[in-house]
Amino acid sequence: MEVLPEFLSVEPRVDEAAFIAPGAWVIGDVDIAEGASVWFGAVVRGDVQQIVIGPRSNLQDGVIVHVSTNGRPTVIGAEVSVGHGAILHSCTIEDGALVGFGARVLDGARVSRGAMLAAGAVLTPGKVVPAGQLWAGNPAAPLRDLREDEIANLRTIALRYVALAEAYRSGRARIYQAD
């Protein structure tokens, strides 16, 4: 029985203006768009389905992105921030959304445009966080609507990571690694 399908022969497609930090792993059928960043210790594993990371999105330190063999990709829109240690699995994160530190987004779930999933929350399979809402808890449930200034701040966070990634990519920020 073949355990690993044809996706293993597919190389990731990474835009030249994207940033992949040392120690991050990007494997298989993965598209990473312009200005996106994958930070230290993150794993993006498209070994059984496709993963798409949109423009100016950031996967912070220790994020894990994977997919299911059931035909569902993981799709991350534009200007999305995925906080440190979060896990995304065969789900959709729409443009301008934020997934908090250590949150989990499971198969078939969706965080809609300009929505936020709080730190540590678990969005169970098939659930949808509607646009402009904050959900929290395990299992995640609606907490409140986001204010306009909070929604605007989601974009500010994403663009801050674009600038930070450019500093690393250009060599202005220094990386020291122990031998």
VMD Tcl script that builds the backbone (N, CA, C; Angstrom):
set m [mol new atoms 537]
animate dup $m
set s [atomselect $m all]
$s set {name element resname resid chain x y z} {
  {N N MET 1 A 0.845 -1.187 0.000}
  {CA C MET 1 A 0.000 0.000 0.000}
  {C C MET 1 A 0.884 1.242 0.000}
  {N N GLU 2 A 0.581 2.168 -0.884}
  {CA C GLU 2 A 1.322 3.425 -0.911}
  {C C GLU 2 A 0.734 4.365 0.134}
  {N N VAL 3 A 1.554 4.761 1.074}
  {CA C VAL 3 A 1.106 5.632 2.156}
  {C C VAL 3 A 1.122 7.088 1.728}
  {N N LEU 4 A 2.102 7.479 0.934}
  {CA C LEU 4 A 2.277 8.879 0.563}
  {C C LEU 4 A 1.941 9.065 -0.908}
  {N N PRO 5 A 0.919 9.868 -1.222}
  {CA C PRO 5 A 0.470 10.033 -2.602}
  {C C PRO 5 A 1.364 10.968 -3.405}
  {N N GLU 6 A 0.874 11.293 -4.582}
  {CA C GLU 6 A 1.628 12.107 -5.535}
  {C C GLU 6 A 1.984 13.493 -5.027}
  {N N PHE 7 A 1.360 13.971 -3.973}
  {CA C PHE 7 A 1.662 15.307 -3.459}
  {C C PHE 7 A 3.115 15.437 -3.010}
  {N N LEU 8 A 3.724 14.317 -2.636}
  {CA C LEU 8 A 5.113 14.382 -2.188}
  {C C LEU 8 A 6.071 14.746 -3.312}
  {N N SER 9 A 5.668 14.508 -4.553}
  {CA C SER 9 A 6.536 14.883 -5.671}
  {C C SER 9 A 6.317 16.332 -6.096}
  {N N VAL 10 A 5.366 17.010 -5.479}
  {CA C VAL 10 A 5.077 18.406 -5.800}
  {C C VAL 10 A 5.902 19.299 -4.882}
  {N N GLU 11 A 6.627 20.210 -5.480}
  {CA C GLU 11 A 7.423 21.137 -4.679}
  {C C GLU 11 A 6.602 22.364 -4.330}
  {N N PRO 12 A 6.820 22.922 -3.152}
  {CA C PRO 12 A 6.125 24.161 -2.784}
  {C C PRO 12 A 6.434 25.272 -3.791}
  {N N ARG 13 A 5.460 26.133 -3.982}
  {CA C ARG 13 A 5.619 27.304 -4.837}
  {C C ARG 13 A 5.604 28.525 -3.932}
  {N N VAL 14 A 6.753 29.155 -3.796}
  {CA C VAL 14 A 6.922 30.269 -2.863}
  {C C VAL 14 A 7.297 31.510 -3.658}
  {N N ASP 15 A 6.481 32.549 -3.561}
  {CA C ASP 15 A 6.771 33.806 -4.244}
  {C C ASP 15 A 8.106 34.362 -3.761}
  {N N GLU 16 A 8.850 34.984 -4.657}
  {CA C GLU 16 A 10.171 35.507 -4.284}
  {C C GLU 16 A 10.090 36.611 -3.239}
  {N N ALA 17 A 8.924 37.229 -3.078}
  {CA C ALA 17 A 8.762 38.275 -2.063}
  {C C ALA 17 A 8.156 37.734 -0.769}
  {N N ALA 18 A 8.087 36.414 -0.632}
  {CA C ALA 18 A 7.642 35.806 0.626}
  {C C ALA 18 A 8.865 35.558 1.505}
  {N N PHE 19 A 8.622 35.319 2.804}
  {CA C PHE 19 A 9.710 35.035 3.740}
  {C C PHE 19 A 9.434 33.722 4.449}
  {N N ILE 20 A 10.391 32.804 4.368}
  {CA C ILE 20 A 10.347 31.544 5.110}
  {C C ILE 20 A 11.515 31.584 6.086}
  {N N ALA 21 A 11.227 31.632 7.376}
  {CA C ALA 21 A 12.267 31.749 8.399}
  {C C ALA 21 A 13.070 30.458 8.505}
  {N N PRO 22 A 14.332 30.572 8.918}
  {CA C PRO 22 A 15.115 29.369 9.200}
  {C C PRO 22 A 14.387 28.507 10.242}
  {N N GLY 23 A 14.410 27.214 10.015}
  {CA C GLY 23 A 13.765 26.297 10.951}
  {C C GLY 23 A 12.296 26.064 10.673}
  {N N ALA 24 A 11.727 26.770 9.706}
  {CA C ALA 24 A 10.350 26.498 9.279}
  {C C ALA 24 A 10.397 25.409 8.213}
  {N N TRP 25 A 9.336 24.610 8.139}
  {CA C TRP 25 A 9.251 23.545 7.146}
  {C C TRP 25 A 8.050 23.800 6.256}
  {N N VAL 26 A 8.271 23.771 4.937}
  {CA C VAL 26 A 7.201 23.900 3.948}
  {C C VAL 26 A 7.349 22.706 3.011}
  {N N ILE 27 A 6.320 21.846 2.984}
  {CA C ILE 27 A 6.437 20.544 2.336}
  {C C ILE 27 A 5.246 20.315 1.419}
  {N N GLY 28 A 5.495 19.827 0.203}
  {CA C GLY 28 A 4.437 19.353 -0.675}
  {C C GLY 28 A 3.730 20.439 -1.458}
  {N N ASP 29 A 2.437 20.224 -1.679}
  {CA C ASP 29 A 1.617 21.069 -2.551}
  {C C ASP 29 A 1.183 22.324 -1.801}
  {N N VAL 30 A 2.090 23.287 -1.738}
  {CA C VAL 30 A 1.873 24.515 -0.966}
  {C C VAL 30 A 2.135 25.713 -1.870}
  {N N ASP 31 A 1.200 26.660 -1.885}
  {CA C ASP 31 A 1.372 27.936 -2.587}
  {C C ASP 31 A 1.489 29.040 -1.550}
  {N N ILE 32 A 2.577 29.793 -1.600}
  {CA C ILE 32 A 2.783 30.912 -0.678}
  {C C ILE 32 A 2.925 32.177 -1.516}
  {N N ALA 33 A 2.012 33.120 -1.308}
  {CA C ALA 33 A 1.915 34.316 -2.142}
  {C C ALA 33 A 2.868 35.418 -1.694}
  {N N GLU 34 A 2.912 36.449 -2.490}
  {CA C GLU 34 A 3.749 37.638 -2.283}
  {C C GLU 34 A 3.510 38.250 -0.902}
  {N N GLY 35 A 4.604 38.531 -0.215}
  {CA C GLY 35 A 4.529 39.211 1.072}
  {C C GLY 35 A 4.108 38.347 2.238}
  {N N ALA 36 A 3.800 37.071 1.978}
  {CA C ALA 36 A 3.425 36.166 3.074}
  {C C ALA 36 A 4.680 35.769 3.843}
  {N N SER 37 A 4.484 35.323 5.091}
  {CA C SER 37 A 5.625 34.907 5.903}
  {C C SER 37 A 5.283 33.676 6.730}
  {N N VAL 38 A 6.267 32.782 6.820}
  {CA C VAL 38 A 6.167 31.565 7.623}
  {C C VAL 38 A 7.338 31.630 8.592}
  {N N TRP 39 A 7.035 31.730 9.888}
  {CA C TRP 39 A 8.042 32.074 10.896}
  {C C TRP 39 A 8.688 30.850 11.530}
  {N N PHE 40 A 9.642 31.106 12.379}
  {CA C PHE 40 A 10.501 30.099 13.000}
  {C C PHE 40 A 9.696 28.950 13.608}
  {N N GLY 41 A 10.078 27.734 13.254}
  {CA C GLY 41 A 9.467 26.551 13.839}
  {C C GLY 41 A 8.095 26.197 13.307}
  {N N ALA 42 A 7.591 26.938 12.337}
  {CA C ALA 42 A 6.285 26.609 11.753}
  {C C ALA 42 A 6.435 25.418 10.810}
  {N N VAL 43 A 5.348 24.649 10.662}
  {CA C VAL 43 A 5.320 23.516 9.745}
  {C C VAL 43 A 4.092 23.666 8.857}
  {N N VAL 44 A 4.312 23.682 7.549}
  {CA C VAL 44 A 3.235 23.762 6.559}
  {C C VAL 44 A 3.373 22.511 5.707}
  {N N ARG 45 A 2.468 21.543 5.937}
  {CA C ARG 45 A 2.657 20.212 5.367}
  {C C ARG 45 A 1.530 19.858 4.407}
  {N N GLY 46 A 1.764 20.139 3.123}
  {CA C GLY 46 A 0.795 19.820 2.085}
  {C C GLY 46 A 1.104 18.496 1.426}
  {N N ASP 47 A 1.231 17.460 2.228}
  {CA C ASP 47 A 1.649 16.166 1.691}
  {C C ASP 47 A 0.505 15.284 1.231}
  {N N VAL 48 A -0.745 15.635 1.548}
  {CA C VAL 48 A -1.882 14.847 1.063}
  {C C VAL 48 A -2.962 15.699 0.400}
  {N N GLN 49 A -2.884 17.002 0.520}
  {CA C GLN 49 A -3.777 17.945 -0.156}
  {C C GLN 49 A -3.057 19.279 -0.260}
  {N N GLN 50 A -3.675 20.204 -0.958}
  {CA C GLN 50 A -3.062 21.512 -1.177}
  {C C GLN 50 A -3.262 22.446 0.016}
  {N N ILE 51 A -2.275 23.318 0.216}
  {CA C ILE 51 A -2.355 24.418 1.176}
  {C C ILE 51 A -2.055 25.696 0.409}
  {N N VAL 52 A -2.909 26.708 0.592}
  {CA C VAL 52 A -2.730 27.999 -0.063}
  {C C VAL 52 A -2.605 29.067 1.015}
  {N N ILE 53 A -1.554 29.875 0.932}
  {CA C ILE 53 A -1.333 30.983 1.863}
  {C C ILE 53 A -1.343 32.260 1.041}
  {N N GLY 54 A -2.319 33.121 1.324}
  {CA C GLY 54 A -2.541 34.311 0.522}
  {C C GLY 54 A -1.556 35.434 0.780}
  {N N PRO 55 A -1.641 36.475 -0.054}
  {CA C PRO 55 A -0.717 37.607 0.049}
  {C C PRO 55 A -0.752 38.264 1.427}
  {N N ARG 56 A 0.435 38.583 1.914}
  {CA C ARG 56 A 0.626 39.366 3.142}
  {C C ARG 56 A 0.073 38.676 4.391}
  {N N SER 57 A -0.091 37.366 4.326}
  {CA C SER 57 A -0.522 36.616 5.509}
  {C C SER 57 A 0.696 36.129 6.270}
  {N N ASN 58 A 0.527 35.899 7.570}
  {CA C ASN 58 A 1.647 35.452 8.390}
  {C C ASN 58 A 1.260 34.267 9.248}
  {N N LEU 59 A 2.140 33.269 9.240}
  {CA C LEU 59 A 2.030 32.109 10.125}
  {C C LEU 59 A 3.152 32.264 11.128}
  {N N GLN 60 A 2.804 32.606 12.346}
  {CA C GLN 60 A 3.804 32.954 13.352}
  {C C GLN 60 A 4.500 31.705 13.900}
  {N N ASP 61 A 5.460 31.930 14.779}
  {CA C ASP 61 A 6.315 30.865 15.295}
  {C C ASP 61 A 5.498 29.677 15.801}
  {N N GLY 62 A 5.905 28.479 15.371}
  {CA C GLY 62 A 5.316 27.251 15.886}
  {C C GLY 62 A 3.952 26.887 15.339}
  {N N VAL 63 A 3.449 27.594 14.342}
  {CA C VAL 63 A 2.154 27.258 13.742}
  {C C VAL 63 A 2.290 25.950 12.971}
  {N N ILE 64 A 1.239 25.137 13.009}
  {CA C ILE 64 A 1.176 23.913 12.212}
  {C C ILE 64 A -0.020 24.024 11.277}
  {N N VAL 65 A 0.229 23.797 9.986}
  {CA C VAL 65 A -0.840 23.763 8.988}
  {C C VAL 65 A -0.754 22.422 8.291}
  {N N HIS 66 A -1.876 21.681 8.290}
  {CA C HIS 66 A -1.911 20.377 7.640}
  {C C HIS 66 A -3.262 20.215 6.966}
  {N N VAL 67 A -3.449 19.061 6.328}
  {CA C VAL 67 A -4.650 18.792 5.545}
  {C C VAL 67 A -5.095 17.351 5.749}
  {N N SER 68 A -6.329 17.061 5.311}
  {CA C SER 68 A -6.874 15.708 5.389}
  {C C SER 68 A -6.821 15.037 4.030}
  {N N THR 69 A -6.895 13.739 4.033}
  {CA C THR 69 A -6.917 12.990 2.782}
  {C C THR 69 A -8.311 12.970 2.160}
  {N N ASN 70 A -9.302 13.580 2.801}
  {CA C ASN 70 A -10.683 13.531 2.318}
  {C C ASN 70 A -11.006 14.557 1.241}
  {N N GLY 71 A -9.991 15.234 0.720}
  {CA C GLY 71 A -10.235 16.170 -0.366}
  {C C GLY 71 A -10.321 17.619 0.036}
  {N N ARG 72 A -10.168 17.936 1.317}
  {CA C ARG 72 A -10.232 19.326 1.768}
  {C C ARG 72 A -8.848 19.939 1.865}
  {N N PRO 73 A -8.615 21.024 1.140}
  {CA C PRO 73 A -7.358 21.747 1.316}
  {C C PRO 73 A -7.438 22.638 2.550}
  {N N THR 74 A -6.350 23.299 2.870}
  {CA C THR 74 A -6.367 24.407 3.827}
  {C C THR 74 A -6.107 25.663 3.015}
  {N N VAL 75 A -7.018 26.626 3.132}
  {CA C VAL 75 A -6.917 27.864 2.366}
  {C C VAL 75 A -6.874 29.034 3.338}
  {N N ILE 76 A -5.811 29.823 3.233}
  {CA C ILE 76 A -5.609 31.004 4.070}
  {C C ILE 76 A -5.630 32.198 3.133}
  {N N GLY 77 A -6.538 33.129 3.376}
  {CA C GLY 77 A -6.713 34.277 2.495}
  {C C GLY 77 A -5.608 35.305 2.625}
  {N N ALA 78 A -5.906 36.514 2.180}
  {CA C ALA 78 A -4.954 37.625 2.215}
  {C C ALA 78 A -4.997 38.326 3.570}
  {N N GLU 79 A -3.835 38.801 4.003}
  {CA C GLU 79 A -3.701 39.602 5.227}
  {C C GLU 79 A -4.308 38.917 6.448}
  {N N VAL 80 A -4.031 37.629 6.550}
  {CA C VAL 80 A -4.448 36.815 7.691}
  {C C VAL 80 A -3.269 36.714 8.655}
  {N N SER 81 A -3.549 36.762 9.948}
  {CA C SER 81 A -2.534 36.509 10.973}
  {C C SER 81 A -2.920 35.251 11.735}
  {N N VAL 82 A -1.982 34.303 11.790}
  {CA C VAL 82 A -2.187 33.066 12.546}
  {C C VAL 82 A -1.169 33.087 13.674}
  {N N GLY 83 A -1.659 33.212 14.910}
  {CA C GLY 83 A -0.818 33.420 16.081}
  {C C GLY 83 A 0.035 32.223 16.453}
  {N N HIS 84 A 1.062 32.506 17.221}
  {CA C HIS 84 A 2.044 31.517 17.672}
  {C C HIS 84 A 1.367 30.241 18.177}
  {N N GLY 85 A 1.844 29.110 17.678}
  {CA C GLY 85 A 1.401 27.818 18.185}
  {C C GLY 85 A 0.013 27.379 17.766}
  {N N ALA 86 A -0.637 28.090 16.869}
  {CA C ALA 86 A -1.968 27.680 16.407}
  {C C ALA 86 A -1.848 26.479 15.476}
  {N N ILE 87 A -2.951 25.738 15.341}
  {CA C ILE 87 A -3.012 24.602 14.425}
  {C C ILE 87 A -4.205 24.803 13.497}
  {N N LEU 88 A -3.943 24.703 12.192}
  {CA C LEU 88 A -4.990 24.768 11.171}
  {C C LEU 88 A -5.007 23.430 10.451}
  {N N HIS 89 A -6.199 22.820 10.326}
  {CA C HIS 89 A -6.284 21.505 9.692}
  {C C HIS 89 A -7.471 21.456 8.742}
  {N N SER 90 A -7.184 21.412 7.439}
  {CA C SER 90 A -8.223 21.288 6.403}
  {C C SER 90 A -9.362 22.273 6.619}
  {N N CYS 91 A -9.011 23.541 6.708}
  {CA C CYS 91 A -9.982 24.583 7.036}
  {C C CYS 91 A -9.774 25.790 6.129}
  {N N THR 92 A -10.613 26.800 6.311}
  {CA C THR 92 A -10.515 28.034 5.537}
  {C C THR 92 A -10.442 29.216 6.490}
  {N N ILE 93 A -9.464 30.079 6.259}
  {CA C ILE 93 A -9.335 31.327 7.006}
  {C C ILE 93 A -9.432 32.437 5.960}
  {N N GLU 94 A -10.493 33.225 6.029}
  {CA C GLU 94 A -10.737 34.224 4.993}
  {C C GLU 94 A -9.918 35.491 5.208}
  {N N ASP 95 A -9.914 36.345 4.183}
  {CA C ASP 95 A -9.139 37.585 4.182}
  {C C ASP 95 A -9.334 38.388 5.467}
  {N N GLY 96 A -8.227 38.892 5.983}
  {CA C GLY 96 A -8.269 39.825 7.101}
  {C C GLY 96 A -8.655 39.232 8.437}
  {N N ALA 97 A -8.696 37.907 8.553}
  {CA C ALA 97 A -9.057 37.264 9.820}
  {C C ALA 97 A -7.816 37.079 10.689}
  {N N LEU 98 A -8.054 36.778 11.968}
  {CA C LEU 98 A -6.965 36.493 12.898}
  {C C LEU 98 A -7.311 35.251 13.702}
  {N N VAL 99 A -6.346 34.331 13.784}
  {CA C VAL 99 A -6.452 33.137 14.622}
  {C C VAL 99 A -5.462 33.330 15.755}
  {N N GLY 100 A -5.952 33.334 16.994}
  {CA C GLY 100 A -5.130 33.656 18.154}
  {C C GLY 100 A -4.133 32.575 18.530}
  {N N PHE 101 A -3.213 32.956 19.422}
  {CA C PHE 101 A -2.169 32.045 19.907}
  {C C PHE 101 A -2.785 30.727 20.374}
  {N N GLY 102 A -2.225 29.616 19.912}
  {CA C GLY 102 A -2.621 28.301 20.398}
  {C C GLY 102 A -4.018 27.860 20.035}
  {N N ALA 103 A -4.709 28.594 19.180}
  {CA C ALA 103 A -6.062 28.200 18.767}
  {C C ALA 103 A -5.981 27.017 17.808}
  {N N ARG 104 A -7.093 26.302 17.673}
  {CA C ARG 104 A -7.198 25.161 16.767}
  {C C ARG 104 A -8.388 25.396 15.853}
  {N N VAL 105 A -8.173 25.197 14.548}
  {CA C VAL 105 A -9.262 25.281 13.571}
  {C C VAL 105 A -9.278 23.942 12.849}
  {N N LEU 106 A -10.370 23.191 13.045}
  {CA C LEU 106 A -10.420 21.806 12.598}
  {C C LEU 106 A -11.128 21.654 11.254}
  {N N ASP 107 A -11.155 20.432 10.760}
  {CA C ASP 107 A -11.613 20.108 9.407}
  {C C ASP 107 A -12.949 20.748 9.045}
  {N N GLY 108 A -12.953 21.429 7.902}
  {CA C GLY 108 A -14.173 22.015 7.367}
  {C C GLY 108 A -14.635 23.273 8.062}
  {N N ALA 109 A -13.925 23.718 9.083}
  {CA C ALA 109 A -14.310 24.944 9.793}
  {C C ALA 109 A -13.822 26.158 9.009}
  {N N ARG 110 A -14.429 27.315 9.308}
  {CA C ARG 110 A -14.063 28.541 8.597}
  {C C ARG 110 A -14.094 29.729 9.540}
  {N N VAL 111 A -13.052 30.555 9.452}
  {CA C VAL 111 A -13.024 31.853 10.124}
  {C C VAL 111 A -13.225 32.868 9.008}
  {N N SER 112 A -14.354 33.567 9.041}
  {CA C SER 112 A -14.744 34.447 7.940}
  {C C SER 112 A -13.966 35.751 7.941}
  {N N ARG 113 A -14.138 36.505 6.883}
  {CA C ARG 113 A -13.457 37.780 6.643}
  {C C ARG 113 A -13.579 38.701 7.861}
  {N N GLY 114 A -12.425 39.223 8.303}
  {CA C GLY 114 A -12.424 40.192 9.390}
  {C C GLY 114 A -12.922 39.654 10.720}
  {N N ALA 115 A -12.861 38.341 10.912}
  {CA C ALA 115 A -13.282 37.727 12.174}
  {C C ALA 115 A -12.050 37.347 12.983}
  {N N MET 116 A -12.283 37.033 14.264}
  {CA C MET 116 A -11.180 36.664 15.149}
  {C C MET 116 A -11.565 35.445 15.978}
  {N N LEU 117 A -10.644 34.474 16.024}
  {CA C LEU 117 A -10.765 33.324 16.908}
  {C C LEU 117 A -9.768 33.546 18.032}
  {N N ALA 118 A -10.253 33.603 19.260}
  {CA C ALA 118 A -9.422 33.974 20.411}
  {C C ALA 118 A -8.334 32.941 20.696}
  {N N ALA 119 A -7.319 33.383 21.415}
  {CA C ALA 119 A -6.225 32.511 21.836}
  {C C ALA 119 A -6.784 31.294 22.566}
  {N N GLY 120 A -6.267 30.117 22.214}
  {CA C GLY 120 A -6.643 28.880 22.878}
  {C C GLY 120 A -7.986 28.306 22.480}
  {N N ALA 121 A -8.727 28.984 21.628}
  {CA C ALA 121 A -10.053 28.502 21.223}
  {C C ALA 121 A -9.921 27.279 20.326}
  {N N VAL 122 A -10.963 26.440 20.325}
  {CA C VAL 122 A -11.017 25.281 19.442}
  {C C VAL 122 A -12.280 25.400 18.597}
  {N N LEU 123 A -12.083 25.653 17.303}
  {CA C LEU 123 A -13.197 25.734 16.364}
  {C C LEU 123 A -13.402 24.338 15.796}
  {N N THR 124 A -14.489 23.701 16.205}
  {CA C THR 124 A -14.735 22.298 15.891}
  {C C THR 124 A -15.133 22.118 14.425}
  {N N PRO 125 A -15.065 20.871 13.931}
  {CA C PRO 125 A -15.295 20.620 12.511}
  {C C PRO 125 A -16.608 21.220 11.997}
  {N N GLY 126 A -16.492 21.891 10.847}
  {CA C GLY 126 A -17.653 22.436 10.162}
  {C C GLY 126 A -18.209 23.738 10.701}
  {N N LYS 127 A -17.722 24.223 11.827}
  {CA C LYS 127 A -18.238 25.472 12.407}
  {C C LYS 127 A -17.714 26.677 11.633}
  {N N VAL 128 A -18.498 27.768 11.653}
  {CA C VAL 128 A -18.143 28.985 10.932}
  {C C VAL 128 A -18.210 30.169 11.881}
  {N N VAL 129 A -17.104 30.911 11.974}
  {CA C VAL 129 A -17.096 32.188 12.686}
  {C C VAL 129 A -17.527 33.235 11.663}
  {N N PRO 130 A -18.698 33.860 11.842}
  {CA C PRO 130 A -19.163 34.842 10.859}
  {C C PRO 130 A -18.264 36.078 10.797}
  {N N ALA 131 A -18.333 36.773 9.685}
  {CA C ALA 131 A -17.531 37.980 9.468}
  {C C ALA 131 A -17.730 38.960 10.618}
  {N N GLY 132 A -16.611 39.525 11.081}
  {CA C GLY 132 A -16.665 40.577 12.086}
  {C C GLY 132 A -16.986 40.129 13.497}
  {N N GLN 133 A -16.943 38.828 13.761}
  {CA C GLN 133 A -17.236 38.341 15.112}
  {C C GLN 133 A -15.978 37.818 15.796}
  {N N LEU 134 A -16.022 37.826 17.133}
  {CA C LEU 134 A -15.001 37.222 17.981}
  {C C LEU 134 A -15.607 35.990 18.618}
  {N N TRP 135 A -14.938 34.848 18.436}
  {CA C TRP 135 A -15.347 33.611 19.082}
  {C C TRP 135 A -14.229 33.171 20.010}
  {N N ALA 136 A -14.618 32.491 21.109}
  {CA C ALA 136 A -13.644 32.035 22.099}
  {C C ALA 136 A -14.143 30.738 22.725}
  {N N GLY 137 A -13.230 30.039 23.411}
  {CA C GLY 137 A -13.606 28.870 24.198}
  {C C GLY 137 A -13.342 27.550 23.507}
  {N N ASN 138 A -13.642 26.471 24.254}
  {CA C ASN 138 A -13.500 25.112 23.763}
  {C C ASN 138 A -14.720 24.309 24.175}
  {N N PRO 139 A -15.648 24.072 23.254}
  {CA C PRO 139 A -15.612 24.466 21.850}
  {C C PRO 139 A -15.875 25.967 21.685}
  {N N ALA 140 A -15.353 26.524 20.607}
  {CA C ALA 140 A -15.511 27.960 20.358}
  {C C ALA 140 A -16.980 28.313 20.165}
  {N N ALA 141 A -17.343 29.465 20.720}
  {CA C ALA 141 A -18.712 29.978 20.626}
  {C C ALA 141 A -18.635 31.499 20.493}
  {N N PRO 142 A -19.715 32.123 20.000}
  {CA C PRO 142 A -19.691 33.578 19.826}
  {C C PRO 142 A -19.487 34.302 21.150}
  {N N LEU 143 A -18.614 35.303 21.137}
  {CA C LEU 143 A -18.387 36.144 22.305}
  {C C LEU 143 A -19.018 37.514 22.090}
  {N N ARG 144 A -18.697 38.137 20.929}
  {CA C ARG 144 A -19.274 39.449 20.618}
  {C C ARG 144 A -18.886 39.845 19.203}
  {N N ASP 145 A -19.503 40.913 18.713}
  {CA C ASP 145 A -19.087 41.512 17.447}
  {C C ASP 145 A -17.842 42.348 17.691}
  {N N LEU 146 A -16.946 42.348 16.719}
  {CA C LEU 146 A -15.766 43.204 16.798}
  {C C LEU 146 A -16.158 44.639 16.455}
  {N N ARG 147 A -15.508 45.582 17.104}
  {CA C ARG 147 A -15.701 46.998 16.764}
  {C C ARG 147 A -14.943 47.304 15.476}
  {N N GLU 148 A -15.305 48.373 14.811}
  {CA C GLU 148 A -14.634 48.771 13.567}
  {C C GLU 148 A -13.134 48.976 13.771}
  {N N ASP 149 A -12.748 49.587 14.907}
  {CA C ASP 149 A -11.317 49.807 15.152}
  {C C ASP 149 A -10.577 48.485 15.355}
  {N N GLU 150 A -11.240 47.492 15.929}
  {CA C GLU 150 A -10.615 46.177 16.104}
  {C C GLU 150 A -10.427 45.480 14.757}
  {N N ILE 151 A -11.420 45.595 13.892}
  {CA C ILE 151 A -11.307 45.003 12.558}
  {C C ILE 151 A -10.174 45.674 11.788}
  {N N ALA 152 A -10.082 47.001 11.880}
  {CA C ALA 152 A -8.989 47.729 11.212}
  {C C ALA 152 A -7.636 47.297 11.765}
  {N N ASN 153 A -7.580 47.019 13.063}
  {CA C ASN 153 A -6.322 46.600 13.683}
  {C C ASN 153 A -5.856 45.236 13.173}
  {N N LEU 154 A -6.778 44.389 12.750}
  {CA C LEU 154 A -6.384 43.090 12.193}
  {C C LEU 154 A -5.494 43.293 10.969}
  {N N ARG 155 A -5.844 44.267 10.139}
  {CA C ARG 155 A -5.017 44.577 8.960}
  {C C ARG 155 A -3.677 45.163 9.391}
  {N N THR 156 A -3.687 46.017 10.396}
  {CA C THR 156 A -2.445 46.610 10.899}
  {C C THR 156 A -1.477 45.523 11.359}
  {N N ILE 157 A -1.997 44.527 12.056}
  {CA C ILE 157 A -1.157 43.418 12.527}
  {C C ILE 157 A -0.531 42.690 11.338}
  {N N ALA 158 A -1.351 42.372 10.335}
  {CA C ALA 158 A -0.836 41.660 9.161}
  {C C ALA 158 A 0.243 42.474 8.454}
  {N N LEU 159 A 0.015 43.769 8.289}
  {CA C LEU 159 A 0.990 44.609 7.586}
  {C C LEU 159 A 2.264 44.808 8.407}
  {N N ARG 160 A 2.148 44.781 9.722}
  {CA C ARG 160 A 3.334 44.850 10.578}
  {C C ARG 160 A 4.223 43.626 10.332}
  {N N TYR 161 A 3.606 42.461 10.164}
  {CA C TYR 161 A 4.375 41.253 9.866}
  {C C TYR 161 A 4.999 41.298 8.476}
  {N N VAL 162 A 4.337 41.949 7.519}
  {CA C VAL 162 A 4.937 42.119 6.191}
  {C C VAL 162 A 6.233 42.914 6.318}
  {N N ALA 163 A 6.190 44.008 7.068}
  {CA C ALA 163 A 7.385 44.848 7.257}
  {C C ALA 163 A 8.482 44.092 8.006}
  {N N LEU 164 A 8.094 43.334 9.028}
  {CA C LEU 164 A 9.074 42.566 9.791}
  {C C LEU 164 A 9.731 41.498 8.914}
  {N N ALA 165 A 8.917 40.815 8.113}
  {CA C ALA 165 A 9.455 39.792 7.214}
  {C C ALA 165 A 10.424 40.402 6.212}
  {N N GLU 166 A 10.097 41.576 5.701}
  {CA C GLU 166 A 10.991 42.245 4.751}
  {C C GLU 166 A 12.325 42.589 5.409}
  {N N ALA 167 A 12.291 42.985 6.671}
  {CA C ALA 167 A 13.538 43.277 7.389}
  {C C ALA 167 A 14.412 42.026 7.484}
  {N N TYR 168 A 13.807 40.881 7.756}
  {CA C TYR 168 A 14.568 39.629 7.810}
  {C C TYR 168 A 15.034 39.218 6.419}
  {N N ARG 169 A 14.125 39.292 5.449}
  {CA C ARG 169 A 14.454 38.869 4.086}
  {C C ARG 169 A 15.603 39.680 3.496}
  {N N SER 170 A 15.635 40.963 3.806}
  {CA C SER 170 A 16.651 41.857 3.248}
  {C C SER 170 A 17.972 41.824 4.017}
  {N N GLY 171 A 17.980 41.163 5.179}
  {CA C GLY 171 A 19.193 41.097 5.981}
  {C C GLY 171 A 19.330 42.218 6.994}
  {N N ARG 172 A 18.345 43.127 7.053}
  {CA C ARG 172 A 18.406 44.207 8.053}
  {C C ARG 172 A 18.228 43.664 9.469}
  {N N ALA 173 A 17.462 42.594 9.614}
  {CA C ALA 173 A 17.328 41.927 10.913}
  {C C ALA 173 A 18.280 40.737 10.906}
  {N N ARG 174 A 19.027 40.572 11.964}
  {CA C ARG 174 A 20.047 39.526 12.032}
  {C C ARG 174 A 19.504 38.295 12.742}
  {N N ILE 175 A 19.908 37.142 12.255}
  {CA C ILE 175 A 19.527 35.867 12.850}
  {C C ILE 175 A 20.799 35.168 13.307}
  {N N TYR 176 A 20.858 34.810 14.579}
  {CA C TYR 176 A 21.986 34.053 15.117}
  {C C TYR 176 A 21.483 32.672 15.491}
  {N N GLN 177 A 22.181 31.655 15.009}
  {CA C GLN 177 A 21.809 30.287 15.316}
  {C C GLN 177 A 22.969 29.603 16.019}
  {N N ALA 178 A 22.648 28.874 17.082}
  {CA C ALA 178 A 23.674 28.091 17.774}
  {C C ALA 178 A 24.069 26.913 16.894}
  {N N ASP 179 A 25.332 26.550 16.957}
  {CA C ASP 179 A 25.800 25.404 16.161}
  {C C ASP 179 A 25.446 24.100 16.805}
}
mol reanalyze $m
mol bondsrecalc $m
mol representation Tube
mol addrep $m
